[in-house]
Amino acid sequence: MKFVDEATIIVEAGKGGHGCLSFRREKYVPKGGPDGGDGGDGGSVYLEADEALNTLIDYRFQRKHKAQNGEPGSGRNCTGTKGEDLVLPVPVGTTVVDMDTHEVLGDLTHAGERLKVAQCGFHGLGNTRFKSSVNRAPRQTTKGSEGELRNLRLELKVLADVGLLGMPNAGKSTFIRSVSAAKPKVADYPFTTLVPNLGVVSVQAHQSFVIADIPGLIEGAAEGAGLGIRFLKHLVRTRLLLHLVDVAPYDGSSPVESVRAIEHELEKFSETLASRERWLVLNKVDMVSEPDREAHCQAIVDELGWKGPVFWISALSGEGTKPLTQAVMRWIEDQAQEEAENPEFAEQEAERRRQMDEEARLKLESDRQARRAARKEDDDDDFDDDDYDVEVVYAPE
């Protein structure tokens, strides 16, 4: 199934049913009085997080969704039937944005969570509602109100504790295959990963975390090089970033320059994301001879001036992966405990995530506008029509 992480839809709630104008007409019951019933409310539109879904592809084919209208009232004080609510399933991790106001309506991060995105129209009143001691035969009714209409953008961000970052062919997919049951594609050419992949890493009984592998970045990704930076938004929900680096790239490129290029792209995408906790993971150490391995890796760390945690691994052979996953598990548990015990820290973390979400949204929106402008320029007819004109001379006979 194709992975789609963005979709625009139109949702419309149902209209309320009109009130009924009716009078009781029955044999031997003169002047029976008003008996017009109320209309029924329309149906509202809800989005519901469904853990069985992992893509928004269905909303690329059907963009307009409308809830059922309420039925009008009828005589004998019969109330119209209420319209059924429309519940649209979306993947867990979907953010809902109103395209007209740019307001974030909600974030569905738990399975079964519901969000009302369009309020139903309310019912109209029948003429029975207007009877009184001085108005025995009212002919007033009210119409049902219109349902709410909204243009929405759905943005899916995968939910993971740890995100993998690095150049193409840094070994991210091999690493996630090594430590989890996920089986992303692995090949000896760049950009084998085209969509995010999730894997559950089980450290020991009742201890596990979710890791996300996104397509690799290259220098200039913020300007659209390679696959661009659109998949970076999937990292804003993670707690920890693992920056994988190929210590012996086959093309002879510098690992240090690779790290700096990724850092530069991160900063252009979101400064808050760039300041996130990030560990350096030197991968493919089995490609360096054992006597030179320590000196080679230490030279990379020294040249970078790296102050954070550093791990040496071989994702292919599994060397060093267990200590790394155990350290990640301990760090995640410590963070969770700190959030539970310190409300101020938890609020700071929530604010940091909101800030990353906002920066990612603004960056991606500016990229969309730039692409639209570029396409518009390409569609313009910029060649000189005069060069192809044919002069027609009408000569008298």
Beta strands, then each sheet from edge to edge (+ up, - down):
strand 1: 6-12
strand 2: 45-50
strand 3: 64-66
strand 4: 86-91
strand 5: 94-98
strand 6: 104-108
strand 7: 114-118
strand 8: 149-156
strand 9: 162-165
strand 10: 197-204
strand 11: 207-213
strand 12: 240-246
strand 13: 278-283
strand 14: 310-312
sheet 1: 3+ 1+ 8- 5+ 6-
sheet 2: 4+ 2+ 7-
sheet 3: 10+ 11- 9- 12- 13- 14-
end
